[in-house]
Amino acid sequence: MSRTLQNRLKLFAWAVALWFFFAVLTPRLVALVPAWQRYDAVQEQYDLDSGALYYTNVPITQEAEAAVRAAVRQGMEDRRMAAGASGTQDQSR
């Protein structure tokens, strides 16, 4: 068997394994574990999208990231201003 064919078979096997894990095994585990059942019920009750917590293509996640970046920039600016002001005071002594 050629090396290319072996690599393609490995890729296919990984794809099937991932599909099995996410499409078959995980839903069955959720059905068996009470804690996961509660987690799933709360998501359904409040219409939560768990993907929104992880993916940045969700508008609220993009807005939160922009707000955090702006806050960090402002904090760094304030820190630089404070360091510059204290440096100026030290030189005047």
Biopython code that builds the backbone (N, CA, C, O; Angstrom):
import numpy as np
from Bio.PDB.StructureBuilder import StructureBuilder

atoms = [
    (1, "MET", "N", (0.846, -1.174, 0.000)),
    (1, "MET", "CA", (0.000, 0.000, 0.000)),
    (1, "MET", "C", (0.895, 1.242, 0.000)),
    (1, "MET", "O", (1.885, 1.303, 0.730)),
    (2, "SER", "N", (0.545, 2.212, -0.809)),
    (2, "SER", "CA", (1.382, 3.413, -0.901)),
    (2, "SER", "C", (1.193, 4.292, 0.337)),
    (2, "SER", "O", (0.194, 4.197, 1.049)),
    (3, "ARG", "N", (2.169, 5.134, 0.560)),
    (3, "ARG", "CA", (2.158, 6.044, 1.716)),
    (3, "ARG", "C", (0.975, 7.019, 1.635)),
    (3, "ARG", "O", (0.350, 7.317, 2.653)),
    (4, "THR", "N", (0.672, 7.507, 0.450)),
    (4, "THR", "CA", (-0.439, 8.435, 0.260)),
    (4, "THR", "C", (-1.768, 7.771, 0.604)),
    (4, "THR", "O", (-2.620, 8.376, 1.256)),
    (5, "LEU", "N", (-1.940, 6.541, 0.169)),
    (5, "LEU", "CA", (-3.172, 5.812, 0.461)),
    (5, "LEU", "C", (-3.304, 5.567, 1.965)),
    (5, "LEU", "O", (-4.395, 5.693, 2.522)),
    (6, "GLN", "N", (-2.204, 5.219, 2.618)),
    (6, "GLN", "CA", (-2.229, 5.020, 4.073)),
    (6, "GLN", "C", (-2.646, 6.306, 4.795)),
    (6, "GLN", "O", (-3.459, 6.273, 5.719)),
    (7, "ASN", "N", (-2.086, 7.425, 4.366)),
    (7, "ASN", "CA", (-2.430, 8.704, 4.994)),
    (7, "ASN", "C", (-3.906, 9.052, 4.787)),
    (7, "ASN", "O", (-4.567, 9.556, 5.695)),
    (8, "ARG", "N", (-4.407, 8.780, 3.597)),
    (8, "ARG", "CA", (-5.824, 9.054, 3.323)),
    (8, "ARG", "C", (-6.726, 8.147, 4.154)),
    (8, "ARG", "O", (-7.773, 8.580, 4.635)),
    (9, "LEU", "N", (-6.326, 6.903, 4.320)),
    (9, "LEU", "CA", (-7.109, 5.991, 5.154)),
    (9, "LEU", "C", (-7.096, 6.431, 6.615)),
    (9, "LEU", "O", (-8.114, 6.338, 7.300)),
    (10, "LYS", "N", (-5.951, 6.908, 7.093)),
    (10, "LYS", "CA", (-5.868, 7.431, 8.456)),
    (10, "LYS", "C", (-6.792, 8.631, 8.626)),
    (10, "LYS", "O", (-7.509, 8.733, 9.621)),
    (11, "LEU", "N", (-6.773, 9.534, 7.658)),
    (11, "LEU", "CA", (-7.629, 10.712, 7.707)),
    (11, "LEU", "C", (-9.102, 10.304, 7.734)),
    (11, "LEU", "O", (-9.889, 10.847, 8.510)),
    (12, "PHE", "N", (-9.463, 9.361, 6.895)),
    (12, "PHE", "CA", (-10.836, 8.872, 6.856)),
    (12, "PHE", "C", (-11.220, 8.227, 8.188)),
    (12, "PHE", "O", (-12.319, 8.448, 8.697)),
    (13, "ALA", "N", (-10.312, 7.432, 8.747)),
    (13, "ALA", "CA", (-10.582, 6.776, 10.032)),
    (13, "ALA", "C", (-10.783, 7.813, 11.132)),
    (13, "ALA", "O", (-11.681, 7.661, 11.960)),
    (14, "TRP", "N", (-9.966, 8.861, 11.156)),
    (14, "TRP", "CA", (-10.125, 9.931, 12.149)),
    (14, "TRP", "C", (-11.460, 10.648, 11.948)),
    (14, "TRP", "O", (-12.140, 10.971, 12.922)),
    (15, "ALA", "N", (-11.833, 10.895, 10.715)),
    (15, "ALA", "CA", (-13.109, 11.565, 10.436)),
    (15, "ALA", "C", (-14.278, 10.713, 10.930)),
    (15, "ALA", "O", (-15.214, 11.234, 11.536)),
    (16, "VAL", "N", (-14.227, 9.425, 10.674)),
    (16, "VAL", "CA", (-15.287, 8.526, 11.129)),
    (16, "VAL", "C", (-15.310, 8.470, 12.654)),
    (16, "VAL", "O", (-16.384, 8.482, 13.257)),
    (17, "ALA", "N", (-14.146, 8.410, 13.277)),
    (17, "ALA", "CA", (-14.076, 8.369, 14.741)),
    (17, "ALA", "C", (-14.656, 9.644, 15.359)),
    (17, "ALA", "O", (-15.398, 9.580, 16.339)),
    (18, "LEU", "N", (-14.321, 10.789, 14.789)),
    (18, "LEU", "CA", (-14.869, 12.048, 15.305)),
    (18, "LEU", "C", (-16.381, 12.107, 15.107)),
    (18, "LEU", "O", (-17.114, 12.520, 16.005)),
    (19, "TRP", "N", (-16.841, 11.695, 13.936)),
    (19, "TRP", "CA", (-18.283, 11.661, 13.690)),
    (19, "TRP", "C", (-18.972, 10.756, 14.702)),
    (19, "TRP", "O", (-19.997, 11.129, 15.273)),
    (20, "PHE", "N", (-18.420, 9.576, 14.926)),
    (20, "PHE", "CA", (-19.009, 8.641, 15.876)),
    (20, "PHE", "C", (-19.065, 9.253, 17.265)),
    (20, "PHE", "O", (-20.076, 9.141, 17.958)),
    (21, "PHE", "N", (-17.984, 9.899, 17.670)),
    (21, "PHE", "CA", (-17.932, 10.492, 19.015)),
    (21, "PHE", "C", (-18.995, 11.573, 19.179)),
    (21, "PHE", "O", (-19.742, 11.571, 20.158)),
    (22, "PHE", "N", (-19.064, 12.499, 18.215)),
    (22, "PHE", "CA", (-19.969, 13.637, 18.357)),
    (22, "PHE", "C", (-21.409, 13.337, 17.966)),
    (22, "PHE", "O", (-22.327, 13.904, 18.557)),
    (23, "ALA", "N", (-21.632, 12.476, 17.003)),
    (23, "ALA", "CA", (-22.988, 12.226, 16.512)),
    (23, "ALA", "C", (-23.662, 11.037, 17.180)),
    (23, "ALA", "O", (-24.891, 10.978, 17.236)),
    (24, "VAL", "N", (-22.889, 10.097, 17.681)),
    (24, "VAL", "CA", (-23.485, 8.883, 18.240)),
    (24, "VAL", "C", (-23.226, 8.773, 19.743)),
    (24, "VAL", "O", (-24.167, 8.668, 20.530)),
    (25, "LEU", "N", (-21.974, 8.796, 20.137)),
    (25, "LEU", "CA", (-21.619, 8.541, 21.529)),
    (25, "LEU", "C", (-22.044, 9.671, 22.471)),
    (25, "LEU", "O", (-22.637, 9.406, 23.517)),
    (26, "THR", "N", (-21.750, 10.917, 22.118)),
    (26, "THR", "CA", (-22.053, 12.029, 23.007)),
    (26, "THR", "C", (-23.557, 12.154, 23.295)),
    (26, "THR", "O", (-23.922, 12.307, 24.461)),
    (27, "PRO", "N", (-24.441, 12.097, 22.300)),
    (27, "PRO", "CA", (-25.875, 12.162, 22.634)),
    (27, "PRO", "C", (-26.336, 11.027, 23.550)),
    (27, "PRO", "O", (-27.212, 11.222, 24.392)),
    (28, "ARG", "N", (-25.754, 9.862, 23.385)),
    (28, "ARG", "CA", (-26.125, 8.743, 24.261)),
    (28, "ARG", "C", (-25.639, 8.982, 25.688)),
    (28, "ARG", "O", (-26.332, 8.643, 26.646)),
    (29, "LEU", "N", (-24.445, 9.568, 25.830)),
    (29, "LEU", "CA", (-23.945, 9.882, 27.166)),
    (29, "LEU", "C", (-24.805, 10.948, 27.840)),
    (29, "LEU", "O", (-25.081, 10.871, 29.037)),
    (30, "VAL", "N", (-25.221, 11.932, 27.069)),
    (30, "VAL", "CA", (-26.093, 12.978, 27.618)),
    (30, "VAL", "C", (-27.388, 12.357, 28.133)),
    (30, "VAL", "O", (-27.908, 12.771, 29.169)),
    (31, "ALA", "N", (-27.900, 11.382, 27.425)),
    (31, "ALA", "CA", (-29.136, 10.721, 27.845)),
    (31, "ALA", "C", (-28.950, 9.897, 29.118)),
    (31, "ALA", "O", (-29.919, 9.635, 29.831)),
    (32, "LEU", "N", (-27.730, 9.491, 29.407)),
    (32, "LEU", "CA", (-27.483, 8.637, 30.576)),
    (32, "LEU", "C", (-27.040, 9.387, 31.826)),
    (32, "LEU", "O", (-27.218, 8.880, 32.933)),
    (33, "VAL", "N", (-26.471, 10.575, 31.682)),
    (33, "VAL", "CA", (-25.893, 11.299, 32.824)),
    (33, "VAL", "C", (-26.854, 12.411, 33.256)),
    (33, "VAL", "O", (-27.135, 13.319, 32.474)),
    (34, "PRO", "N", (-27.358, 12.350, 34.488)),
    (34, "PRO", "CA", (-28.314, 13.351, 34.952)),
    (34, "PRO", "C", (-27.793, 14.794, 34.907)),
    (34, "PRO", "O", (-28.550, 15.711, 34.591)),
    (35, "ALA", "N", (-26.531, 14.999, 35.214)),
    (35, "ALA", "CA", (-25.977, 16.353, 35.191)),
    (35, "ALA", "C", (-26.018, 16.924, 33.781)),
    (35, "ALA", "O", (-26.335, 18.099, 33.594)),
    (36, "TRP", "N", (-25.703, 16.111, 32.803)),
    (36, "TRP", "CA", (-25.748, 16.583, 31.408)),
    (36, "TRP", "C", (-27.184, 16.797, 30.951)),
    (36, "TRP", "O", (-27.455, 17.688, 30.146)),
    (37, "GLN", "N", (-28.105, 15.981, 31.462)),
    (37, "GLN", "CA", (-29.514, 16.177, 31.143)),
    (37, "GLN", "C", (-29.976, 17.540, 31.666)),
    (37, "GLN", "O", (-30.698, 18.262, 30.979)),
    (38, "ARG", "N", (-29.560, 17.884, 32.876)),
    (38, "ARG", "CA", (-29.928, 19.182, 33.460)),
    (38, "ARG", "C", (-29.311, 20.318, 32.635)),
    (38, "ARG", "O", (-29.984, 21.305, 32.337)),
    (39, "TYR", "N", (-28.050, 20.179, 32.274)),
    (39, "TYR", "CA", (-27.366, 21.176, 31.452)),
    (39, "TYR", "C", (-28.118, 21.384, 30.136)),
    (39, "TYR", "O", (-28.337, 22.518, 29.710)),
    (40, "ASP", "N", (-28.506, 20.294, 29.506)),
    (40, "ASP", "CA", (-29.246, 20.362, 28.244)),
    (40, "ASP", "C", (-30.616, 21.011, 28.453)),
    (40, "ASP", "O", (-31.052, 21.815, 27.630)),
    (41, "ALA", "N", (-31.293, 20.665, 29.546)),
    (41, "ALA", "CA", (-32.617, 21.228, 29.823)),
    (41, "ALA", "C", (-32.541, 22.740, 30.050)),
    (41, "ALA", "O", (-33.406, 23.485, 29.589)),
    (42, "VAL", "N", (-31.512, 23.185, 30.757)),
    (42, "VAL", "CA", (-31.353, 24.625, 31.005)),
    (42, "VAL", "C", (-31.080, 25.357, 29.696)),
    (42, "VAL", "O", (-31.615, 26.443, 29.473)),
    (43, "GLN", "N", (-30.259, 24.779, 28.834)),
    (43, "GLN", "CA", (-30.012, 25.399, 27.528)),
    (43, "GLN", "C", (-31.300, 25.528, 26.734)),
    (43, "GLN", "O", (-31.548, 26.560, 26.112)),
    (44, "GLU", "N", (-32.108, 24.499, 26.752)),
    (44, "GLU", "CA", (-33.384, 24.537, 26.033)),
    (44, "GLU", "C", (-34.335, 25.548, 26.675)),
    (44, "GLU", "O", (-35.010, 26.301, 25.974)),
    (45, "GLN", "N", (-34.386, 25.562, 28.007)),
    (45, "GLN", "CA", (-35.307, 26.446, 28.722)),
    (45, "GLN", "C", (-35.026, 27.917, 28.427)),
    (45, "GLN", "O", (-35.949, 28.696, 28.192)),
    (46, "TYR", "N", (-33.761, 28.286, 28.441)),
    (46, "TYR", "CA", (-33.396, 29.686, 28.245)),
    (46, "TYR", "C", (-32.980, 30.000, 26.813)),
    (46, "TYR", "O", (-32.499, 31.098, 26.531)),
    (47, "ASP", "N", (-33.163, 29.052, 25.919)),
    (47, "ASP", "CA", (-32.826, 29.221, 24.505)),
    (47, "ASP", "C", (-31.380, 29.685, 24.330)),
    (47, "ASP", "O", (-31.101, 30.638, 23.602)),
    (48, "LEU", "N", (-30.471, 28.990, 25.012)),
    (48, "LEU", "CA", (-29.051, 29.314, 24.942)),
    (48, "LEU", "C", (-28.392, 28.556, 23.804)),
    (48, "LEU", "O", (-28.736, 27.409, 23.520)),
    (49, "ASP", "N", (-27.449, 29.206, 23.164)),
    (49, "ASP", "CA", (-26.662, 28.567, 22.113)),
    (49, "ASP", "C", (-25.264, 28.358, 22.677)),
    (49, "ASP", "O", (-24.480, 29.302, 22.774)),
    (50, "SER", "N", (-24.955, 27.131, 23.044)),
    (50, "SER", "CA", (-23.651, 26.878, 23.668)),
    (50, "SER", "C", (-22.501, 27.194, 22.726)),
    (50, "SER", "O", (-21.397, 27.486, 23.187)),
    (51, "GLY", "N", (-22.727, 27.144, 21.429)),
    (51, "GLY", "CA", (-21.690, 27.525, 20.476)),
    (51, "GLY", "C", (-21.333, 28.997, 20.576)),
    (51, "GLY", "O", (-20.217, 29.392, 20.242)),
    (52, "ALA", "N", (-22.272, 29.808, 21.034)),
    (52, "ALA", "CA", (-22.021, 31.239, 21.164)),
    (52, "ALA", "C", (-20.950, 31.519, 22.213)),
    (52, "ALA", "O", (-20.348, 32.592, 22.212)),
    (53, "LEU", "N", (-20.713, 30.577, 23.091)),
    (53, "LEU", "CA", (-19.684, 30.776, 24.104)),
    (53, "LEU", "C", (-18.281, 30.586, 23.537)),
    (53, "LEU", "O", (-17.312, 31.066, 24.125)),
    (54, "TYR", "N", (-18.158, 29.911, 22.434)),
    (54, "TYR", "CA", (-16.845, 29.529, 21.934)),
    (54, "TYR", "C", (-16.476, 30.113, 20.581)),
    (54, "TYR", "O", (-15.291, 30.245, 20.275)),
    (55, "TYR", "N", (-17.445, 30.462, 19.775)),
    (55, "TYR", "CA", (-17.145, 30.873, 18.419)),
    (55, "TYR", "C", (-17.235, 32.387, 18.277)),
    (55, "TYR", "O", (-18.191, 33.002, 18.749)),
    (56, "THR", "N", (-16.247, 32.985, 17.631)),
    (56, "THR", "CA", (-16.187, 34.435, 17.530)),
    (56, "THR", "C", (-17.012, 34.990, 16.380)),
    (56, "THR", "O", (-17.055, 36.207, 16.200)),
    (57, "ASN", "N", (-17.665, 34.145, 15.598)),
    (57, "ASN", "CA", (-18.507, 34.671, 14.533)),
    (57, "ASN", "C", (-19.909, 35.007, 15.034)),
    (57, "ASN", "O", (-20.780, 35.385, 14.250)),
    (58, "VAL", "N", (-20.124, 34.869, 16.338)),
    (58, "VAL", "CA", (-21.389, 35.239, 16.957)),
    (58, "VAL", "C", (-21.282, 36.710, 17.348)),
    (58, "VAL", "O", (-20.332, 37.085, 18.034)),
    (59, "PRO", "N", (-22.229, 37.554, 16.932)),
    (59, "PRO", "CA", (-22.107, 38.997, 17.153)),
    (59, "PRO", "C", (-21.831, 39.404, 18.599)),
    (59, "PRO", "O", (-21.020, 40.301, 18.827)),
    (60, "ILE", "N", (-22.469, 38.785, 19.570)),
    (60, "ILE", "CA", (-22.266, 39.182, 20.958)),
    (60, "ILE", "C", (-20.834, 38.903, 21.403)),
    (60, "ILE", "O", (-20.277, 39.648, 22.210)),
    (61, "THR", "N", (-20.239, 37.836, 20.881)),
    (61, "THR", "CA", (-18.856, 37.520, 21.212)),
    (61, "THR", "C", (-17.923, 38.549, 20.603)),
    (61, "THR", "O", (-16.953, 38.960, 21.240)),
    (62, "GLN", "N", (-18.202, 38.968, 19.385)),
    (62, "GLN", "CA", (-17.381, 39.998, 18.749)),
    (62, "GLN", "C", (-17.482, 41.316, 19.505)),
    (62, "GLN", "O", (-16.482, 42.012, 19.682)),
    (63, "GLU", "N", (-18.689, 41.661, 19.951)),
    (63, "GLU", "CA", (-18.865, 42.894, 20.715)),
    (63, "GLU", "C", (-18.113, 42.826, 22.040)),
    (63, "GLU", "O", (-17.483, 43.800, 22.452)),
    (64, "ALA", "N", (-18.180, 41.680, 22.702)),
    (64, "ALA", "CA", (-17.479, 41.517, 23.979)),
    (64, "ALA", "C", (-15.979, 41.614, 23.768)),
    (64, "ALA", "O", (-15.286, 42.249, 24.563)),
    (65, "GLU", "N", (-15.469, 41.003, 22.724)),
    (65, "GLU", "CA", (-14.034, 41.077, 22.446)),
    (65, "GLU", "C", (-13.606, 42.515, 22.186)),
    (65, "GLU", "O", (-12.568, 42.953, 22.682)),
    (66, "ALA", "N", (-14.401, 43.254, 21.410)),
    (66, "ALA", "CA", (-14.080, 44.656, 21.130)),
    (66, "ALA", "C", (-14.096, 45.478, 22.409)),
    (66, "ALA", "O", (-13.237, 46.339, 22.598)),
    (67, "ALA", "N", (-15.059, 45.228, 23.291)),
    (67, "ALA", "CA", (-15.133, 45.961, 24.556)),
    (67, "ALA", "C", (-13.931, 45.651, 25.444)),
    (67, "ALA", "O", (-13.382, 46.551, 26.079)),
    (68, "VAL", "N", (-13.523, 44.392, 25.491)),
    (68, "VAL", "CA", (-12.362, 44.019, 26.302)),
    (68, "VAL", "C", (-11.101, 44.665, 25.741)),
    (68, "VAL", "O", (-10.281, 45.188, 26.496)),
    (69, "ARG", "N", (-10.945, 44.632, 24.437)),
    (69, "ARG", "CA", (-9.768, 45.263, 23.829)),
    (69, "ARG", "C", (-9.730, 46.761, 24.127)),
    (69, "ARG", "O", (-8.674, 47.309, 24.446)),
    (70, "ALA", "N", (-10.888, 47.421, 24.021)),
    (70, "ALA", "CA", (-10.948, 48.863, 24.305)),
    (70, "ALA", "C", (-10.611, 49.133, 25.771)),
    (70, "ALA", "O", (-9.907, 50.096, 26.075)),
    (71, "ALA", "N", (-11.102, 48.304, 26.669)),
    (71, "ALA", "CA", (-10.811, 48.488, 28.095)),
    (71, "ALA", "C", (-9.331, 48.284, 28.380)),
    (71, "ALA", "O", (-8.747, 49.030, 29.166)),
    (72, "VAL", "N", (-8.724, 47.298, 27.762)),
    (72, "VAL", "CA", (-7.288, 47.054, 27.964)),
    (72, "VAL", "C", (-6.479, 48.222, 27.409)),
    (72, "VAL", "O", (-5.537, 48.686, 28.050)),
    (73, "ARG", "N", (-6.843, 48.698, 26.224)),
    (73, "ARG", "CA", (-6.126, 49.857, 25.654)),
    (73, "ARG", "C", (-6.239, 51.068, 26.567)),
    (73, "ARG", "O", (-5.252, 51.763, 26.808)),
    (74, "GLN", "N", (-7.451, 51.325, 27.081)),
    (74, "GLN", "CA", (-7.647, 52.465, 27.970)),
    (74, "GLN", "C", (-6.854, 52.280, 29.266)),
    (74, "GLN", "O", (-6.251, 53.230, 29.765)),
    (75, "GLY", "N", (-6.853, 51.076, 29.804)),
    (75, "GLY", "CA", (-6.082, 50.794, 31.015)),
    (75, "GLY", "C", (-4.593, 51.002, 30.797)),
    (75, "GLY", "O", (-3.911, 51.560, 31.657)),
    (76, "MET", "N", (-4.088, 50.560, 29.662)),
    (76, "MET", "CA", (-2.663, 50.754, 29.367)),
    (76, "MET", "C", (-2.346, 52.231, 29.181)),
    (76, "MET", "O", (-1.301, 52.710, 29.622)),
    (77, "GLU", "N", (-3.251, 52.949, 28.526)),
    (77, "GLU", "CA", (-3.056, 54.392, 28.344)),
    (77, "GLU", "C", (-3.029, 55.103, 29.696)),
    (77, "GLU", "O", (-2.168, 55.947, 29.944)),
    (78, "ASP", "N", (-3.983, 54.753, 30.573)),
    (78, "ASP", "CA", (-4.013, 55.343, 31.914)),
    (78, "ASP", "C", (-2.735, 55.027, 32.684)),
    (78, "ASP", "O", (-2.201, 55.875, 33.399)),
    (79, "ARG", "N", (-2.256, 53.804, 32.530)),
    (79, "ARG", "CA", (-1.039, 53.391, 33.226)),
    (79, "ARG", "C", (0.173, 54.170, 32.711)),
    (79, "ARG", "O", (1.027, 54.598, 33.488)),
    (80, "ARG", "N", (0.233, 54.344, 31.388)),
    (80, "ARG", "CA", (1.340, 55.123, 30.816)),
    (80, "ARG", "C", (1.292, 56.573, 31.282)),
    (80, "ARG", "O", (2.320, 57.174, 31.593)),
    (81, "MET", "N", (0.091, 57.119, 31.324)),
    (81, "MET", "CA", (-0.068, 58.508, 31.787)),
    (81, "MET", "C", (0.362, 58.631, 33.247)),
    (81, "MET", "O", (1.051, 59.581, 33.616)),
    (82, "ALA", "N", (-0.042, 57.675, 34.071)),
    (82, "ALA", "CA", (0.334, 57.701, 35.488)),
    (82, "ALA", "C", (1.834, 57.537, 35.650)),
    (82, "ALA", "O", (2.444, 58.200, 36.489)),
    (83, "ALA", "N", (2.438, 56.657, 34.852)),
    (83, "ALA", "CA", (3.888, 56.454, 34.935)),
    (83, "ALA", "C", (4.621, 57.695, 34.455)),
    (83, "ALA", "O", (5.655, 58.057, 35.017)),
    (84, "GLY", "N", (4.104, 58.349, 33.433)),
    (84, "GLY", "CA", (4.715, 59.569, 32.921)),
    (84, "GLY", "C", (4.590, 60.700, 33.932)),
    (84, "GLY", "O", (5.521, 61.487, 34.100)),
    (85, "ALA", "N", (3.455, 60.785, 34.603)),
    (85, "ALA", "CA", (3.230, 61.842, 35.600)),
    (85, "ALA", "C", (4.145, 61.621, 36.805)),
    (85, "ALA", "O", (4.713, 62.575, 37.335)),
    (86, "SER", "N", (4.288, 60.375, 37.235)),
    (86, "SER", "CA", (5.151, 60.128, 38.389)),
    (86, "SER", "C", (6.622, 60.309, 38.005)),
    (86, "SER", "O", (7.430, 60.713, 38.841)),
    (87, "GLY", "N", (6.966, 60.023, 36.787)),
    (87, "GLY", "CA", (8.333, 60.252, 36.325)),
    (87, "GLY", "C", (8.658, 61.734, 36.263)),
    (87, "GLY", "O", (9.785, 62.139, 36.550)),
    (88, "THR", "N", (7.674, 62.547, 35.888)),
    (88, "THR", "CA", (7.864, 63.998, 35.821)),
    (88, "THR", "C", (8.017, 64.562, 37.221)),
    (88, "THR", "O", (8.828, 65.463, 37.435)),
    (89, "GLN", "N", (7.251, 64.046, 38.183)),
    (89, "GLN", "CA", (7.351, 64.521, 39.559)),
    (89, "GLN", "C", (8.700, 64.177, 40.151)),
    (89, "GLN", "O", (9.273, 64.974, 40.894)),
    (90, "ASP", "N", (9.221, 62.983, 39.828)),
    (90, "ASP", "CA", (10.525, 62.571, 40.353)),
    (90, "ASP", "C", (11.633, 63.479, 39.826)),
    (90, "ASP", "O", (12.589, 63.764, 40.547)),
    (91, "GLN", "N", (11.520, 63.934, 38.589)),
    (91, "GLN", "CA", (12.553, 64.777, 37.993)),
    (91, "GLN", "C", (12.536, 66.170, 38.577)),
    (91, "GLN", "O", (13.573, 66.832, 38.613)),
    (92, "SER", "N", (11.363, 66.643, 39.046)),
    (92, "SER", "CA", (11.278, 67.991, 39.576)),
    (92, "SER", "C", (11.845, 68.095, 40.963)),
    (92, "SER", "O", (12.058, 69.210, 41.439)),
    (93, "ARG", "N", (12.100, 67.004, 41.637)),
    (93, "ARG", "CA", (12.657, 67.017, 43.012)),
    (93, "ARG", "C", (14.110, 67.237, 43.009)),
    (93, "ARG", "O", (14.731, 67.275, 44.071)),
]
sb = StructureBuilder()
sb.init_structure("model")
sb.init_model(0)
sb.init_chain("A")
sb.init_seg("    ")
for serial, (resi, resn, name, xyz) in enumerate(atoms, 1):
    if name == "N":
        sb.init_residue(resn, " ", resi, " ")
    sb.init_atom(name, np.array(xyz, "f"), 0.0, 1.0, " ", f" {name:<3s}", serial, name[0])
structure = sb.get_structure()
